[in-house]
Amino acid sequence: MTFTLSGFDSWTFQIVFYGSLLVLEALRDDQRLSTVLNPMDCTRTRAHDLIRHPSCSLISR
């Protein structure tokens, strides 16, 4: 299920579980940004941080 946040009109968001991790994903066109949420995190603050300062890490298996 996706949702929107005011102030982020061109983005949609979703919260998903990856194993034991709770992850916030921001979606726009072909972009997908994600960050791990901690239990007491403010979703709006984390969304703002994610979009303003995206970062990337690669996981090798």
LINQUIWO-V796141 format. One record per residue. N is the residue number from 0. RES is the residue in three letters. SS is DSSP state (a for helix, b for strand, c for the rest). PHI is phi in whole degrees, -180 to 180 (NA if undefined). PSI is psi in degrees with one decimal (none if undefined). Layout:
n/res/ss/phi/psi
N/RES/SS/PHI/PSI
N/RES/SS/PHI/PSI
This chain:
n/res/ss/phi/psi
0/MET/c/NA/129.0
1/THR/c/-102/158.4
2/PHE/b/-146/166.9
3/THR/c/-118/159.5
4/LEU/c/-126/135.8
5/SER/c/-62/141.6
6/GLY/c/94/-11.3
7/PHE/c/-125/56.4
8/ASP/c/-59/-32.6
9/SER/c/-91/1.9
10/TRP/c/-112/148.0
11/THR/b/-118/157.3
12/PHE/b/-130/156.3
13/GLN/b/-149/150.5
14/ILE/b/-113/126.2
15/VAL/b/-131/155.5
16/PHE/b/-99/132.2
17/TYR/b/-121/96.9
18/GLY/c/64/-121.1
19/SER/c/-95/2.3
20/LEU/b/-93/139.0
21/LEU/b/-101/121.1
22/VAL/b/-122/133.3
23/LEU/b/-95/125.8
24/GLU/b/-115/135.6
25/ALA/b/-109/129.1
26/LEU/b/-124/132.8
27/ARG/b/-154/122.4
28/ASP/c/50/-118.3
29/ASP/c/-101/11.3
30/GLN/b/-93/140.4
31/ARG/b/-139/114.1
32/LEU/b/-110/146.1
33/SER/b/-145/153.3
34/THR/b/-150/148.9
35/VAL/b/-78/134.9
36/LEU/b/-99/136.9
37/ASN/c/-92/158.2
38/PRO/c/-54/-35.0
39/MET/c/-102/9.6
40/ASP/c/-67/143.2
41/CYS/c/-83/121.0
42/THR/a/-59/-42.7
43/ARG/a/-64/-43.5
44/THR/a/-64/-43.8
45/ARG/a/-66/-36.5
46/ALA/a/-63/-44.2
47/HIS/a/-61/-47.7
48/ASP/a/-61/-42.9
49/LEU/a/-62/-45.5
50/ILE/a/-75/-39.1
51/ARG/a/-74/-30.8
52/HIS/c/-137/65.8
53/PRO/c/-68/151.8
54/SER/c/-140/171.4
55/CYS/c/-138/139.6
56/SER/c/-140/148.2
57/LEU/c/-108/139.8
58/ILE/c/-113/124.7
59/SER/c/-104/144.3
60/ARG/c/-121/none
